[in-house]
Amino acid sequence: MSRVLSAKPRVLVVYYSFSGQTIGLLHKLADGLRFRGVEVAMERLRPVQAMRFPVGTLGSTLRMMLATCFRPRVAIEPLSAESRGRFDLVVLAGPTWSYNPSGPVLAFLDRDGERMLAGRKVLPFISCRGYWRWHWFGLRGKLRACHADIANLMVFTHPQPEPWRTIGVFLKIAGKAPERSPLLKKWYSRFGHGRDQQEEAWRFGLGLGQALLRGDDLAALDFRTPTAQP
């Protein structure tokens, strides 16, 4: 049963974005929420030691991708005072690193997860090239350990077909430009999420905002995308 909230809903978006793909989608999601009248606060997870994108070489990219298979943590700065306020929903967003949540997100869950998420509605938001299910499996377990109330799930995958998607992402992280390569540009015309996916994130924000205003069950919302079926 729906119930209209007496106060304007507030959403906290806790996120990490390595290449800028995640934050691009989140801006659109936040625009949709704000269009509905929802207050949105953005909390960026900032590594203590800055991480460079692109990494720079094929060898360093390969080493990084192999290392992230083992879920290493990346130490993050303390969160802002604003993140300790009242929120009706926390969106926890980040990319997939070798089938896993990113190092900064894992560090956040280890250090701040139970304090910030216990008893709160949390909406995981995953952006990745394609292999998100193992990421979701691990993230869901961490959220449950923090006693979070998992409200739903949003997943955005890169629209290019495999194997070009993986090859293109690897080259892009290494500092190459596969979209300009005579051999690859037919299959990999751009890096990452397309404009249609950004518009989809905006529409999701509209729907989520309306549900929050009405007090609807967020689990009933359909956030499935053509390339990722939760």
Residue frames as a rotation matrix with the C-alpha (Angstrom) as fourth column:
MET 1
0.581 0.814 0.000 0.00
0.814 -0.581 0.000 0.00
0.000 0.000 -1.000 0.00
SER 2
-0.225 -0.655 0.721 1.33
0.607 -0.673 -0.422 3.46
0.762 0.343 0.549 -0.91
ARG 3
0.542 0.352 -0.763 1.70
0.803 -0.484 0.347 6.22
-0.246 -0.801 -0.545 1.65
VAL 4
0.545 -0.313 0.778 2.61
0.312 -0.785 -0.535 9.83
0.778 0.534 -0.331 0.91
LEU 5
-0.167 -0.706 -0.688 5.62
0.961 0.040 -0.274 10.95
0.221 -0.707 0.672 2.96
SER 6
0.781 0.502 -0.371 5.18
0.598 -0.772 0.214 14.12
-0.179 -0.389 -0.904 5.01
ALA 7
0.380 -0.735 -0.562 8.77
-0.241 -0.665 0.706 15.31
-0.893 -0.133 -0.430 4.49
LYS 8
0.664 -0.217 -0.716 10.69
-0.742 -0.069 -0.667 15.62
0.095 0.974 -0.206 1.26
PRO 9
0.935 -0.336 0.116 12.57
0.310 0.930 0.196 12.33
-0.174 -0.147 0.974 0.67
ARG 10
0.491 -0.856 -0.162 16.35
-0.840 -0.514 0.174 12.46
-0.232 0.051 -0.971 0.88
VAL 11
0.972 -0.234 0.029 18.75
0.228 0.898 -0.376 10.14
0.062 0.372 0.926 -0.96
LEU 12
0.392 -0.919 -0.041 22.44
-0.625 -0.298 0.722 9.70
-0.676 -0.257 -0.691 -0.24
VAL 13
0.961 -0.178 -0.213 24.53
-0.078 0.564 -0.822 8.46
0.266 0.806 0.528 -3.17
VAL 14
0.400 -0.873 0.280 27.78
-0.479 0.062 0.876 6.87
-0.782 -0.484 -0.393 -1.98
TYR 15
0.994 0.056 0.096 29.95
0.061 0.448 -0.892 6.13
-0.093 0.892 0.442 -4.99
TYR 16
-0.036 -0.993 -0.116 33.33
-0.104 -0.112 0.988 5.43
-0.994 0.048 -0.100 -6.49
SER 17
0.958 0.269 0.103 34.08
0.082 0.086 -0.993 6.03
-0.276 0.959 0.060 -10.17
PHE 18
0.137 -0.979 0.153 37.47
0.476 0.201 0.856 5.09
-0.869 -0.044 0.494 -11.64
SER 19
-0.659 -0.422 0.623 37.07
0.720 -0.113 0.685 6.03
-0.219 0.899 0.378 -15.31
GLY 20
-0.856 0.395 -0.335 34.10
-0.386 -0.918 -0.096 8.38
-0.345 0.047 0.937 -15.02
GLN 21
-0.731 0.601 -0.324 31.55
-0.023 0.452 0.892 5.87
0.682 0.659 -0.316 -16.34
THR 22
-0.397 0.595 -0.699 29.74
0.894 0.423 -0.147 5.36
0.209 -0.684 -0.699 -13.03
ILE 23
-0.555 0.166 -0.815 29.45
0.395 -0.809 -0.434 9.04
-0.732 -0.563 0.383 -12.17
GLY 24
-0.945 0.228 -0.234 28.09
-0.319 -0.494 0.808 9.83
0.069 0.839 0.540 -15.64
LEU 25
-0.429 0.817 -0.385 25.14
0.367 0.547 0.752 7.51
0.825 0.182 -0.535 -15.03
LEU 26
-0.332 0.281 -0.901 24.70
0.940 0.023 -0.339 8.73
-0.075 -0.960 -0.271 -11.44
HIS 27
-0.919 0.011 -0.394 24.38
-0.011 -1.000 -0.003 12.35
-0.394 0.002 0.919 -12.54
LYS 28
-0.681 0.701 -0.214 21.46
-0.351 -0.054 0.935 11.32
0.643 0.711 0.283 -14.73
LEU 29
-0.255 0.564 -0.785 19.89
0.723 0.650 0.233 9.25
0.642 -0.509 -0.574 -11.94
ALA 30
-0.577 -0.032 -0.816 20.22
0.706 -0.521 -0.479 12.21
-0.410 -0.853 0.324 -9.57
ASP 31
-0.956 0.258 -0.138 18.70
-0.292 -0.827 0.480 14.56
0.010 0.499 0.867 -12.16
GLY 32
-0.405 0.846 -0.346 15.64
0.064 0.404 0.913 12.31
0.912 0.348 -0.218 -12.37
LEU 33
-0.225 0.268 -0.937 15.31
0.947 0.286 -0.145 12.19
0.228 -0.920 -0.318 -8.59
ARG 34
-0.783 -0.137 -0.607 15.62
0.365 -0.891 -0.269 15.96
-0.504 -0.432 0.747 -8.26
PHE 35
-0.851 0.525 0.026 13.08
-0.221 -0.402 0.888 16.48
0.477 0.750 0.458 -11.04
ARG 36
-0.050 0.849 -0.526 10.60
0.464 0.486 0.741 14.64
0.885 -0.206 -0.418 -8.79
GLY 37
0.487 0.251 0.837 11.50
-0.447 -0.751 0.485 16.87
0.751 -0.610 -0.254 -5.86
VAL 38
0.872 -0.251 -0.420 13.80
0.468 0.680 0.565 14.46
0.144 -0.689 0.710 -4.01
GLU 39
0.695 -0.710 0.113 16.87
-0.711 -0.654 0.260 15.88
-0.111 -0.261 -0.959 -2.24
VAL 40
0.870 -0.466 -0.158 20.10
0.370 0.831 -0.417 14.17
0.325 0.304 0.895 -3.34
ALA 41
0.635 -0.763 0.117 23.49
-0.664 -0.462 0.588 14.28
-0.394 -0.451 -0.801 -1.61
MET 42
0.801 -0.441 -0.405 26.54
-0.075 0.598 -0.798 12.89
0.594 0.669 0.446 -3.43
GLU 43
0.655 -0.616 0.437 29.30
-0.555 0.000 0.832 11.29
-0.513 -0.788 -0.342 -1.34
ARG 44
0.657 -0.501 -0.564 32.38
-0.443 0.348 -0.826 10.38
0.610 0.793 0.007 -3.35
LEU 45
0.882 -0.467 0.064 34.73
0.261 0.596 0.759 7.73
-0.393 -0.653 0.648 -1.97
ARG 46
0.762 -0.645 -0.057 38.19
-0.550 -0.597 -0.584 9.28
0.343 0.477 -0.809 -2.25
PRO 47
0.686 -0.583 -0.435 41.23
0.588 0.796 -0.141 6.95
0.429 -0.159 0.889 -2.16
VAL 48
0.742 -0.513 -0.432 43.96
0.174 -0.475 0.862 8.08
-0.648 -0.715 -0.263 0.22
GLN 49
-0.482 -0.872 -0.083 46.41
0.025 -0.108 0.994 7.50
-0.876 0.477 0.074 -2.61
ALA 50
0.195 0.626 -0.755 45.03
-0.720 -0.431 -0.544 8.86
-0.666 0.649 0.367 -5.87
MET 51
-0.099 -0.136 0.986 44.42
0.422 0.891 0.165 6.31
-0.901 0.432 -0.031 -8.62
ARG 52
-0.501 -0.222 -0.837 45.23
-0.524 -0.691 0.497 7.32
-0.689 0.688 0.230 -12.20
PHE 53
0.210 0.519 0.828 43.04
0.581 0.615 -0.533 6.62
-0.786 0.594 -0.173 -15.22
PRO 54
0.829 0.095 -0.551 44.19
-0.255 0.941 -0.222 5.50
0.498 0.325 0.804 -17.67
VAL 55
0.855 -0.515 0.067 46.76
0.201 0.447 0.872 3.29
-0.479 -0.732 0.485 -15.98
GLY 56
0.440 -0.672 -0.596 49.24
-0.674 -0.686 0.276 3.87
-0.594 0.280 -0.754 -18.78
THR 57
-0.527 -0.666 -0.527 50.66
-0.849 0.431 0.305 0.57
0.024 0.609 -0.793 -20.06
LEU 58
0.268 0.607 -0.748 49.40
-0.575 0.724 0.381 -2.86
0.773 0.328 0.543 -21.06
GLY 59
-0.387 -0.522 -0.760 51.59
0.268 0.725 -0.634 -4.56
0.882 -0.449 -0.141 -18.45
SER 60
-0.986 0.016 0.165 50.44
-0.157 -0.401 -0.902 -2.38
0.052 -0.916 0.398 -15.55
THR 61
-0.174 0.983 -0.052 46.82
-0.967 -0.161 0.199 -2.81
0.188 0.085 0.979 -16.62
LEU 62
0.173 0.185 -0.967 47.17
-0.217 0.965 0.146 -6.60
0.961 0.185 0.207 -16.69
ARG 63
-0.739 -0.504 -0.446 48.79
0.328 0.309 -0.893 -6.60
0.588 -0.806 -0.063 -13.23
MET 64
-0.808 0.490 0.328 46.03
-0.588 -0.624 -0.514 -4.39
-0.048 -0.608 0.793 -11.86
MET 65
0.104 0.919 -0.380 43.25
-0.887 0.258 0.382 -6.57
0.449 0.297 0.842 -13.29
LEU 66
-0.050 -0.195 -0.980 44.85
0.133 0.971 -0.200 -9.74
0.990 -0.141 -0.023 -11.92
ALA 67
-0.930 -0.362 -0.064 45.33
0.125 -0.149 -0.981 -8.17
0.346 -0.920 0.184 -8.49
THR 68
-0.564 0.770 0.300 41.70
-0.825 -0.540 -0.165 -7.05
0.035 -0.341 0.940 -8.26
CYS 69
-0.025 0.513 -0.858 40.56
-0.287 0.818 0.498 -10.67
0.957 0.259 0.127 -8.65
PHE 70
-0.411 -0.250 -0.877 41.60
0.663 0.578 -0.475 -11.05
0.626 -0.777 -0.072 -4.99
ARG 71
0.559 0.820 0.122 39.39
0.548 -0.476 0.688 -8.16
0.622 -0.318 -0.716 -3.78
PRO 72
-0.511 -0.774 -0.374 42.10
0.820 -0.309 -0.481 -5.86
0.257 -0.553 0.793 -2.41
ARG 73
0.568 0.655 -0.499 40.90
0.776 -0.628 0.060 -2.90
-0.274 -0.422 -0.864 -0.36
VAL 74
-0.270 -0.576 0.772 41.80
0.652 -0.699 -0.293 0.65
0.708 0.424 0.565 -1.35
ALA 75
-0.412 0.067 -0.909 42.02
0.853 -0.323 -0.410 2.92
-0.322 -0.944 0.076 1.69
ILE 76
0.033 0.544 0.839 39.64
0.691 -0.619 0.374 5.89
0.723 0.567 -0.396 1.52
GLU 77
-0.826 -0.271 0.494 39.45
-0.060 -0.829 -0.557 9.30
0.560 -0.490 0.668 3.17
PRO 78
-0.756 0.604 -0.253 36.94
0.403 0.125 -0.906 9.91
-0.516 -0.787 -0.338 5.99
LEU 79
-0.233 0.775 0.588 33.41
0.904 -0.050 0.424 10.62
0.358 0.630 -0.689 4.82
SER 80
-0.670 0.034 0.742 31.86
-0.033 -0.999 0.016 14.08
0.742 -0.013 0.670 5.01
ALA 81
-0.926 0.375 0.042 29.69
-0.086 -0.102 -0.991 15.24
-0.367 -0.921 0.127 7.89
GLU 82
-0.329 0.847 -0.418 26.74
-0.942 -0.326 0.082 15.47
-0.067 0.421 0.905 5.49
SER 83
-0.405 0.135 -0.904 26.74
-0.386 0.871 0.303 11.70
0.829 0.472 -0.301 5.02
ARG 84
-0.928 0.023 -0.373 25.71
0.332 0.508 -0.795 11.29
0.171 -0.861 -0.479 8.68
GLY 85
-0.727 0.685 0.042 22.38
-0.677 -0.706 -0.207 13.03
-0.112 -0.179 0.977 8.11
ARG 86
-0.144 0.792 0.593 18.86
-0.157 0.573 -0.804 11.63
-0.977 -0.209 0.041 7.73
PHE 87
-0.662 -0.044 -0.748 18.26
-0.749 -0.006 0.663 9.76
-0.033 0.999 -0.029 4.47
ASP 88
0.354 0.881 0.313 15.38
-0.762 0.466 -0.450 7.65
-0.543 -0.079 0.836 3.24
LEU 89
0.969 -0.093 0.231 17.61
0.207 0.816 -0.539 5.69
-0.138 0.570 0.810 0.85
VAL 90
0.144 -0.965 -0.219 21.32
-0.511 -0.262 0.819 5.09
-0.847 -0.006 -0.531 0.27
VAL 91
0.984 0.002 -0.176 22.44
-0.160 0.419 -0.894 4.34
0.072 0.908 0.413 -3.29
LEU 92
0.299 -0.921 0.248 25.77
-0.269 0.167 0.948 2.49
-0.915 -0.351 -0.198 -3.15
ALA 93
0.982 0.170 -0.084 27.39
-0.098 0.074 -0.992 2.73
-0.163 0.983 0.089 -6.56
GLY 94
0.099 -0.990 -0.102 30.59
-0.649 -0.142 0.748 1.61
-0.755 -0.008 -0.656 -8.20
PRO 95
0.254 -0.088 -0.963 32.17
-0.916 0.297 -0.268 -0.30
0.310 0.951 -0.005 -11.07
THR 96
0.982 -0.023 0.186 33.05
-0.023 0.970 0.243 -3.97
-0.186 -0.243 0.952 -11.28
TRP 97
0.165 -0.978 -0.130 36.73
-0.986 -0.165 -0.008 -4.75
-0.014 0.130 -0.991 -10.80
SER 98
-0.661 -0.472 -0.584 37.52
-0.553 0.832 -0.047 -8.24
0.508 0.292 -0.811 -12.13
TYR 99
-0.224 0.727 -0.649 34.12
0.258 0.687 0.680 -9.67
0.940 -0.015 -0.341 -11.09
ASN 100
-0.239 0.048 -0.970 34.21
0.966 0.112 -0.233 -7.89
0.098 -0.993 -0.073 -7.70
PRO 101
0.905 0.416 -0.088 33.16
0.425 -0.884 0.192 -4.60
0.002 -0.211 -0.977 -6.10
SER 102
0.414 -0.779 0.471 35.86
0.046 -0.499 -0.865 -1.97
0.909 0.380 -0.171 -6.41
GLY 103
-0.332 -0.698 -0.635 38.54
0.715 0.253 -0.652 -1.61
0.615 -0.670 0.415 -3.74
PRO 104
-0.891 0.015 0.453 37.19
-0.236 -0.869 -0.434 1.73
0.388 -0.494 0.778 -2.41
VAL 105
0.112 0.992 0.055 33.65
-0.698 0.039 0.715 0.32
0.707 -0.118 0.697 -2.07
LEU 106
0.366 -0.042 -0.930 34.97
0.410 0.904 0.120 -2.72
0.835 -0.425 0.348 -0.19
ALA 107
-0.719 -0.673 -0.174 36.96
0.491 -0.315 -0.813 -0.42
0.492 -0.669 0.556 2.10
PHE 108
-0.563 0.609 0.558 33.82
-0.638 -0.750 0.174 1.64
0.525 -0.258 0.811 2.74
LEU 109
0.455 0.791 -0.409 31.81
-0.352 0.582 0.733 -1.47
0.818 -0.189 0.543 3.65
ASP 110
0.000 -0.546 -0.838 34.56
0.668 0.624 -0.406 -2.72
0.744 -0.560 0.364 5.98
ARG 111
-0.852 -0.515 -0.095 35.00
0.430 -0.585 -0.688 0.58
0.298 -0.627 0.720 7.80
ASP 112
-0.868 0.496 0.002 31.65
-0.470 -0.820 -0.326 2.37
-0.160 -0.284 0.946 7.59
GLY 113
-0.700 0.602 -0.383 29.17
-0.110 0.439 0.892 -0.21
0.705 0.667 -0.241 6.34
GLU 114
-0.312 0.623 -0.718 27.44
0.849 0.522 0.084 -1.28
0.427 -0.583 -0.691 9.54
ARG 115
-0.634 0.025 -0.773 27.50
0.521 -0.725 -0.450 2.21
-0.572 -0.688 0.446 11.06
MET 116
-0.784 0.247 -0.569 25.96
-0.467 -0.839 0.280 3.83
-0.408 0.485 0.773 7.99
LEU 117
-0.612 0.484 -0.625 23.81
-0.580 0.262 0.771 1.10
0.538 0.835 0.120 6.45
ALA 118
-0.920 0.266 -0.286 22.39
0.378 0.793 -0.478 -1.00
0.100 -0.548 -0.831 9.30
GLY 119
-0.304 0.909 -0.285 18.60
0.646 -0.023 -0.763 -0.78
-0.700 -0.416 -0.581 9.19
ARG 120
-0.205 0.191 -0.960 18.66
-0.476 -0.877 -0.072 1.55
-0.855 0.442 0.271 6.16
LYS 121
0.785 0.441 0.435 17.23
0.232 0.442 -0.866 0.96
-0.574 0.781 0.245 2.72
VAL 122
-0.207 -0.919 -0.337 20.16
-0.344 -0.254 0.904 0.49
-0.916 0.303 -0.263 0.31
LEU 123
0.900 0.434 0.026 19.98
-0.092 0.248 -0.964 0.38
-0.425 0.866 0.263 -3.47
PRO 124
-0.084 -0.961 0.264 23.13
0.268 0.233 0.935 -1.16
-0.960 0.149 0.238 -5.02
PHE 125
0.873 0.220 -0.435 24.12
-0.305 -0.449 -0.840 0.37
-0.380 0.866 -0.325 -8.37
ILE 126
0.107 -0.841 0.531 26.61
0.304 0.536 0.788 -1.56
-0.947 0.077 0.312 -10.53
SER 127
0.804 0.015 -0.595 28.28
-0.544 -0.385 -0.745 -0.29
-0.240 0.923 -0.302 -13.70
CYS 128
-0.005 -0.785 0.619 30.53
-0.188 0.609 0.770 -2.70
-0.982 -0.112 -0.151 -15.54
ARG 129
-0.650 -0.265 -0.712 31.58
-0.737 -0.008 0.676 -4.08
-0.185 0.964 -0.190 -18.90
GLY 130
-0.071 0.704 -0.706 29.40
-0.702 0.468 0.537 -7.15
0.709 0.534 0.461 -18.50
TYR 131
-0.211 -0.078 -0.974 30.39
0.325 0.934 -0.145 -9.62
0.922 -0.348 -0.171 -15.80
TRP 132
-0.372 0.146 0.917 28.38
-0.628 -0.767 -0.132 -8.27
0.684 -0.625 0.377 -12.89
ARG 133
0.549 0.770 -0.326 26.71
-0.271 0.533 0.801 -11.33
0.790 -0.352 0.502 -11.31
TRP 134
0.145 -0.569 -0.810 29.69
0.796 0.553 -0.247 -12.39
0.588 -0.608 0.533 -9.18
HIS 135
-0.805 -0.331 0.492 30.10
0.081 -0.884 -0.461 -8.75
0.587 -0.331 0.739 -8.15
TRP 136
-0.041 0.900 0.435 26.45
-0.675 -0.346 0.652 -8.73
0.736 -0.267 0.622 -7.05
PHE 137
0.547 0.206 -0.812 26.83
0.277 0.870 0.407 -12.01
0.790 -0.447 0.419 -5.17
GLY 138
-0.343 -0.787 -0.512 29.74
0.816 0.020 -0.578 -10.65
0.465 -0.616 0.636 -3.13
LEU 139
-0.806 0.065 0.588 28.21
-0.178 -0.974 -0.137 -7.22
0.564 -0.216 0.797 -2.60
ARG 140
0.238 0.971 0.014 24.90
-0.408 0.087 0.909 -8.69
0.881 -0.222 0.417 -1.46
GLY 141
0.361 -0.178 -0.915 26.72
0.680 0.722 0.127 -10.79
0.638 -0.668 0.382 1.14
LYS 142
-0.725 -0.684 -0.084 28.60
0.581 -0.540 -0.609 -7.75
0.371 -0.490 0.789 2.46
LEU 143
-0.541 0.596 0.593 25.40
-0.470 -0.799 0.374 -5.69
0.697 -0.076 0.713 2.68
ARG 144
0.507 0.734 -0.451 23.61
-0.038 0.542 0.840 -8.44
0.861 -0.409 0.302 4.55
ALA 145
-0.042 -0.621 -0.782 26.53
0.876 0.353 -0.327 -8.64
0.480 -0.699 0.530 6.98
CYS 146
-0.933 -0.267 0.241 26.05
0.164 -0.912 -0.376 -4.89
0.320 -0.311 0.895 7.57
HIS 147
-0.486 0.836 -0.256 22.34
0.713 0.211 -0.669 -5.52
-0.505 -0.507 -0.698 8.29
ALA 148
-0.843 0.204 -0.498 21.30
-0.410 -0.842 0.350 -3.29
-0.348 0.499 0.794 5.38
ASP 149
0.100 0.928 0.360 17.80
0.145 0.344 -0.928 -3.49
-0.984 0.145 -0.100 3.93
ILE 150
-0.867 -0.485 0.113 18.50
0.150 -0.038 0.988 -4.20
-0.475 0.873 0.105 0.23
ALA 151
-0.163 0.888 -0.431 15.75
-0.345 -0.460 -0.818 -2.35
-0.924 0.015 0.381 -1.63
ASN 152
0.927 0.370 0.062 16.41
-0.044 0.272 -0.961 -3.39
-0.373 0.888 0.268 -5.25
LEU 153
-0.040 -0.967 0.253 19.27
0.452 0.208 0.867 -3.46
-0.891 0.149 0.429 -7.78
MET 154
0.872 0.167 -0.461 20.40
-0.315 -0.529 -0.788 -1.37
-0.375 0.832 -0.409 -10.76
VAL 155
0.033 -0.866 0.499 22.91
0.392 0.470 0.791 -2.76
-0.919 0.169 0.355 -13.26
PHE 156
0.838 0.108 -0.536 24.33
-0.418 -0.504 -0.756 -1.06
-0.351 0.857 -0.377 -16.36
THR 157
0.206 -0.779 0.592 26.68
0.479 0.608 0.633 -2.97
-0.853 0.153 0.499 -18.67
HIS 158
-0.481 -0.448 -0.754 28.63
-0.460 -0.603 0.652 -1.68
-0.746 0.661 0.084 -21.64
PRO 159
0.479 0.876 -0.053 26.52
-0.491 0.217 -0.844 -2.25
-0.728 0.430 0.534 -24.77
GLN 160
-0.027 -0.536 -0.844 29.29
-0.992 0.115 -0.042 -3.57
0.120 0.836 -0.535 -27.03
PRO 161
0.900 0.339 -0.273 29.28
-0.333 0.940 0.071 -7.31
0.281 0.027 0.959 -27.82
GLU 162
0.336 -0.800 0.497 31.94
-0.471 0.314 0.824 -9.68
-0.816 -0.511 -0.272 -26.52
PRO 163
0.329 -0.639 -0.695 34.84
0.943 0.181 0.280 -10.24
-0.054 -0.747 0.662 -26.95
TRP 164
-0.114 -0.424 0.899 35.25
0.584 -0.760 -0.285 -6.66
0.804 0.492 0.334 -28.18
ARG 165
0.772 0.451 0.449 33.82
-0.093 -0.618 0.781 -5.23
0.629 -0.644 -0.435 -24.98
THR 166
0.864 -0.476 -0.162 36.51
0.329 0.291 0.898 -6.83
-0.380 -0.830 0.408 -22.80
ILE 167
0.044 -0.881 0.472 39.29
0.999 0.031 -0.036 -6.15
0.017 0.473 0.881 -25.30
GLY 168
0.150 0.080 0.985 38.21
0.419 -0.908 0.010 -2.53
0.895 0.412 -0.170 -25.65
VAL 169
0.949 0.225 0.221 37.97
-0.105 -0.437 0.893 -1.89
0.298 -0.871 -0.391 -21.91
PHE 170
0.600 -0.791 -0.115 41.40
0.671 0.420 0.611 -3.44
-0.435 -0.444 0.783 -21.34
LEU 171
-0.153 -0.682 0.715 42.97
0.937 -0.330 -0.114 -1.25
0.314 0.652 0.690 -24.01
LYS 172
0.409 0.383 0.828 41.19
0.191 -0.923 0.333 1.87
0.892 0.022 -0.451 -22.80
ILE 173
0.990 -0.086 -0.108 42.37
0.099 -0.100 0.990 1.38
-0.096 -0.991 -0.090 -19.21
ALA 174
0.264 -0.956 0.125 45.89
0.856 0.292 0.426 0.92
-0.444 -0.005 0.896 -20.60
GLY 175
-0.030 -0.246 -0.969 45.63
-0.008 -0.969 0.247 4.31
-1.000 0.015 0.027 -22.31
LYS 176
-0.896 -0.223 0.385 44.95
0.347 0.191 0.918 3.13
-0.278 0.956 -0.094 -25.84
ALA 177
-0.376 0.782 -0.498 42.10
-0.648 -0.606 -0.461 4.27
-0.662 0.149 0.734 -28.11
PRO 178
-0.711 0.084 0.698 40.39
0.355 0.900 0.252 1.18
-0.607 0.427 -0.670 -29.57
GLU 179
0.366 0.930 -0.038 37.54
0.466 -0.218 -0.858 3.31
-0.806 0.296 -0.513 -30.92
ARG 180
0.566 -0.231 -0.791 40.05
-0.641 -0.727 -0.246 4.87
-0.518 0.647 -0.560 -33.33
SER 181
-0.470 -0.762 0.445 41.74
-0.333 0.621 0.710 1.63
-0.817 0.185 -0.546 -34.35
PRO 182
-0.348 0.327 -0.879 41.06
-0.931 -0.008 0.366 0.52
0.112 0.945 0.307 -37.97
LEU 183
-0.755 -0.006 -0.656 40.75
-0.090 0.991 0.094 -3.08
0.650 0.130 -0.749 -36.72
LEU 184
-0.777 0.367 -0.511 38.53
0.629 0.415 -0.658 -2.46
-0.029 -0.832 -0.553 -33.68
LYS 185
-0.892 0.388 -0.231 36.42
-0.296 -0.889 -0.350 0.64
-0.341 -0.244 0.908 -34.29
LYS 186
-0.501 0.745 -0.441 33.77
-0.434 0.224 0.872 -1.33
0.749 0.629 0.211 -36.19
TRP 187
-0.018 0.451 -0.893 33.12
0.516 0.769 0.378 -3.36
0.857 -0.453 -0.246 -33.03
TYR 188
0.008 -0.092 -0.996 34.05
0.974 -0.227 0.029 -0.81
-0.228 -0.970 0.088 -30.41
SER 189
0.143 0.139 0.980 32.78
0.688 -0.725 0.002 2.57
0.711 0.674 -0.199 -31.53
ARG 190
0.198 -0.071 0.978 32.96
-0.512 -0.858 0.042 4.20
0.836 -0.509 -0.206 -28.08
PHE 191
-0.782 -0.509 -0.361 34.10
0.083 0.489 -0.868 3.51
0.618 -0.709 -0.340 -24.55
GLY 192
-0.969 0.231 -0.086 31.56
0.093 0.020 -0.995 2.55
-0.229 -0.973 -0.041 -21.95
HIS 193
-0.278 0.960 -0.001 27.92
0.701 0.202 -0.684 3.42
-0.656 -0.191 -0.730 -21.47
GLY 194
-0.665 0.069 0.744 25.99
0.668 -0.391 0.633 5.07
0.334 0.918 0.214 -24.27
ARG 195
-0.896 0.353 0.271 23.64
-0.386 -0.919 -0.078 8.05
0.222 -0.175 0.959 -24.29
ASP 196
-0.014 0.942 -0.334 20.61
-0.355 0.308 0.883 5.78
0.935 0.131 0.330 -24.32
GLN 197
-0.038 -0.063 -0.997 21.80
0.756 0.651 -0.070 4.26
0.653 -0.757 0.023 -21.02
GLN 198
-0.950 -0.280 -0.140 22.22
0.307 -0.739 -0.600 7.71
0.064 -0.613 0.788 -19.52
GLU 199
-0.526 0.836 0.155 18.65
-0.668 -0.520 0.533 8.50
0.526 0.176 0.832 -20.50
GLU 200
0.141 0.530 -0.836 17.61
0.169 0.819 0.548 5.19
0.975 -0.219 0.026 -18.97
ALA 201
-0.576 -0.415 -0.705 19.31
0.761 0.044 -0.648 6.18
0.300 -0.909 0.290 -15.71
TRP 202
-0.936 0.288 0.204 17.32
-0.316 -0.940 -0.125 9.43
0.155 -0.182 0.971 -15.80
ARG 203
-0.066 0.962 -0.266 14.08
-0.529 0.193 0.826 7.51
0.846 0.196 0.496 -16.26
PHE 204
-0.059 -0.026 -0.998 15.02
0.635 0.770 -0.058 5.22
0.770 -0.637 -0.029 -13.40
GLY 205
-0.922 -0.327 -0.205 15.56
0.370 -0.594 -0.714 8.33
0.112 -0.735 0.669 -11.28
LEU 206
-0.581 0.791 0.194 12.09
-0.658 -0.596 0.460 9.58
0.479 0.139 0.866 -12.16
GLY 207
0.211 0.697 -0.685 10.50
-0.125 0.715 0.688 6.26
0.969 -0.059 0.238 -11.20
LEU 208
-0.321 -0.423 -0.847 12.53
0.772 0.402 -0.493 5.94
0.549 -0.812 0.198 -8.02
GLY 209
-0.982 -0.064 0.178 11.71
-0.026 -0.886 -0.463 9.51
0.187 -0.459 0.868 -7.01
GLN 210
-0.223 0.973 0.054 8.00
-0.679 -0.195 0.707 8.98
0.699 0.121 0.705 -7.52
ALA 211
0.215 0.268 -0.939 8.10
0.322 0.889 0.327 5.76
0.922 -0.372 0.105 -5.49
LEU 212
-0.677 -0.530 -0.511 9.89
0.661 -0.133 -0.738 7.53
0.323 -0.838 0.440 -2.63
LEU 213
-0.856 0.401 0.325 7.36
-0.435 -0.900 -0.034 10.37
0.279 -0.170 0.945 -2.65
ARG 214
0.086 0.964 -0.252 4.46
-0.657 0.245 0.713 7.92
0.749 0.105 0.654 -2.58
GLY 215
-0.138 -0.218 0.966 6.04
-0.931 0.362 -0.051 5.60
-0.339 -0.906 -0.253 -0.04
ASP 216
0.747 0.434 -0.504 5.84
-0.621 0.726 -0.295 2.67
0.237 0.534 0.812 -2.47
ASP 217
0.658 -0.513 0.551 7.75
0.047 0.758 0.650 -0.59
-0.751 -0.402 0.523 -2.08
LEU 218
0.210 -0.665 -0.717 11.02
-0.871 -0.460 0.173 -0.07
-0.445 0.588 -0.676 -3.97
ALA 219
-0.587 -0.438 0.681 11.37
-0.182 0.891 0.416 -3.81
-0.789 0.120 -0.603 -4.56
ALA 220
0.269 0.800 0.536 8.41
0.488 0.367 -0.792 -3.63
-0.830 0.475 -0.291 -6.97
LEU 221
0.536 -0.109 -0.837 10.22
-0.577 -0.771 -0.269 -1.23
-0.616 0.627 -0.476 -9.32
ASP 222
0.778 -0.236 0.582 11.57
0.528 0.747 -0.404 -2.68
-0.339 0.622 0.706 -12.58
PHE 223
0.530 -0.685 -0.500 15.16
-0.556 -0.726 0.405 -1.57
-0.640 0.063 -0.766 -13.10
ARG 224
0.238 -0.435 0.869 16.03
0.529 0.808 0.260 -4.21
-0.815 0.397 0.422 -15.68
THR 225
0.101 -0.292 -0.951 18.03
-0.696 -0.704 0.142 -3.02
-0.711 0.647 -0.275 -18.67
PRO 226
0.808 0.291 -0.512 18.32
-0.586 0.479 -0.653 -4.68
0.055 0.828 0.558 -22.12
THR 227
0.183 -0.844 -0.504 21.90
-0.437 0.389 -0.811 -5.84
0.881 0.368 -0.298 -21.47
ALA 228
-0.884 -0.466 0.041 21.65
-0.228 0.352 -0.908 -6.76
0.408 -0.812 -0.417 -17.77
GLN 229
0.162 0.973 -0.166 18.83
-0.335 0.212 0.918 -8.82
0.928 -0.093 0.360 -16.35
PRO 230
-0.523 -0.357 0.774 18.99
-0.830 0.009 -0.557 -8.97
0.192 -0.934 -0.301 -12.52
